[in-house]
Amino acid sequence: MRIKYTGRIYDVQRQEIEKKMAGVVPETGRRFFVALDGVQYPVKQVFGKALGLPVAAFSTGYAYNVLSRLGFQIIDRGARESK
């Protein structure tokens, strides 16, 4: 899938993201996660790694949207904690 972000075109593929995340230590303290091989990673960490950008460079909503369109299931930890 091709996306345009800050004037640059990125080609992001689900399989490539999964490869890049293999062995990466997940960050903590976030609300939205993606599960990869049984490990939950924050959506911003996954998206940042996929594009080679710092997590401060984009919003959680943007990362959530793109990862959802790639078929990743997003886990909302905040929804479980508020019940």
Secondary structure, 3 states (H helix, E strand, C coil): CEEEECCEEEECCHHHHHHHHCCCCCCCCCCEEEEECCEEEEHHHHHHHHHCCCHHHCCHHHHHHHHHHCCCCEEEHHHHHCC
